Amino acid sequence: MARIAVIGAGMGAMATAARLAVAGHPVTVYERGTTYGGAVGRYEREGFAFDTGPGLLHLPAVYRDLFVKTGKRSLETCVDMVQVDPAVRHVLPHHGIDVTLPGASRGGVAAALDSAFGAGAGERWNAVLGRARDAWDATRRPLLEEPLRPGARQSLGGDPYPALRRSGLLRRRPPTLAEMADRELGGALAEVLTGLVRGYGLDPATAPASAAVLPYMEQTFGSWYVRGGMRALATAVYERCLERKVAFVFGAEVREVLVRDGRAAGLLLADGSEAAADTVVCGIDPRQLPAASLPWPPEAVPARGDGVPGRLTLLLALRGARPAAAVHRTVVHASGAQVTVMRPDDPATRPDAEHEAVTVSAVHGPGTSEPEELLKLAEKAVQGLRERLLWHEVRTPADIEAATGAVGGAVPPPALAGAGGRLLQPANTTAVPGLYLAGGWAHPGGGLPHAGMTGSLVAGLIVEGAEFRGSR
């Protein structure tokens, strides 16, 4: 069987490694850092514990499938995963609106929106998500479950969101998400939709209307939390890799992908040693490696993450018990910016019941570029925040870059149809035979579920060859 070298121990890279090992390939993962998980990190201090990356999982079926296909024990037997309900609280201070939306209840969401935004708001919201469902159904398979084929940028470049006719938005070009939301939702309710999408690192003013599939995905498939913190999910995937005899080499920075006789032949490490391989999988931000060893097709260059923002995160240790009525996830919207406040009801995150661990994060940009700005917005979600604050830690994009190597600390968004294909990530195959791309910087993009999907795609392409057409 082919010897396979995987660069990086992020979630997509490990998902790929586990699937390839099950297929009988000897797999070795080379990670520049001292641990696994990539952006799915954890910070602990004085009995407090915080997720430093994603705080929730959407589309849990991706990881359920990974565990089914790679061993006898299911995902639920390896982690304690619970659906978050209520799903999310939205605070719009400038509108005087504070609304909590239930999980897995289309009717419940509509009723809550009617109460907060006025009669008819729930109907308009459900109509938009219904059209987002049409876009999801039209693109789910080619966008998420199949390898990105030649010509896919053209076929997926058109926006599949069926914007309302006679809106005035279709005369010159497809509407942006912000334009669609303003037309079909209006006012403060539009801010809820665009704010959710902005949280993925996308600008509603330039993102296509098809970005509405992201709120649709959240509401339809739910938001899930892993007890002990999301780091426990990374640990479960790492342990599954070990069960499948995947080898890990930590502190092994890769300098270059070796290409000999026209195909990938291994890795050159920072210490000058070489690791021979028959196949190489790059599971990191490819911009960390010399361009000569990762040749890009011209149409893929804009999708490499240039200009993708990083995140600013505050880890807050609070005195006082977490209120029983506190919502796990709150989004505070303010003038084109917003923060996400995570308050998990999890004893593993705090020293005792008289303290609380809170994580506040935002896409780094105007209004959210300084810790003080995030604290001011977080005060709208956590009553008495300043008085309760014992200490806080700041995680900047520079910290993310230092921990994961991602250039500029950028966090890649999920791939989307529309916008002429500019929001698609590079294909999992490359111009170099034997060299593949996995993780959030490859098709189908960033986020826990999308990065996990690369495992199925890359493993399928390596095991079955170019004829692989995706999962069934």
Number of C-alpha atoms within 10 A of each C-alpha: 8 14 16 25 26 28 27 33 30 28 32 32 29 31 29 29 35 30 26 26 22 19 16 14 18 19 27 21 24 24 24 20 18 11 17 25 23 25 25 22 21 15 13 12 11 8 13 21 24 27 23 22 21 16 24 20 22 21 17 20 12 17 21 13 15 22 23 12 15 20 16 9 12 16 21 13 11 16 17 14 20 12 18 21 17 17 22 22 20 21 22 20 15 10 12 9 12 16 17 19 21 20 20 19 15 15 13 14 22 21 19 17 22 17 14 17 17 12 13 14 20 24 17 18 22 16 14 24 22 16 20 25 21 17 21 25 12 14 18 16 14 18 20 23 20 21 26 24 14 9 9 16 22 12 15 22 18 16 24 23 26 15 21 14 8 8 13 11 16 12 9 7 9 20 25 22 24 22 22 25 24 17 17 18 22 15 13 16 22 19 25 21 24 28 26 22 21 23 19 19 20 22 19 24 14 13 24 27 29 28 31 28 25 21 17 20 17 18 21 17 16 20 24 20 23 21 19 19 25 24 23 21 24 21 17 16 24 24 16 23 26 15 14 21 18 21 17 20 16 16 13 19 18 22 17 19 26 20 18 9 6 11 16 22 24 25 24 18 17 14 10 10 10 17 16 16 20 16 20 26 28 24 30 26 24 21 15 13 15 12 12 10 16 21 12 16 11 7 11 16 14 15 21 20 22 13 10 19 20 23 24 25 26 23 23 23 26 23 18 14 14 20 12 7 6 16 23 21 25 25 26 24 24 17 11 13 20 25 28 27 29 24 21 26 17 17 16 16 24 24 16 14 12 11 20 26 26 25 23 24 29 24 26 20 13 11 18 21 15 15 18 12 13 23 19 13 24 25 14 19 24 19 11 11 17 13 10 17 14 12 10 14 14 14 15 21 21 18 15 24 17 14 17 25 22 24 20 20 22 24 27 28 25 26 25 30 32 25 21 15 22 20 27 29 27 25 23 23 23 15 13 15 15 20 26 24 29 38 35 31 32 31 30 33 30 23 23 24 22 25 29 28 29 32 26 27 26 31 24 23 18 20 15 11 11 12 8 16 17 17 13 6
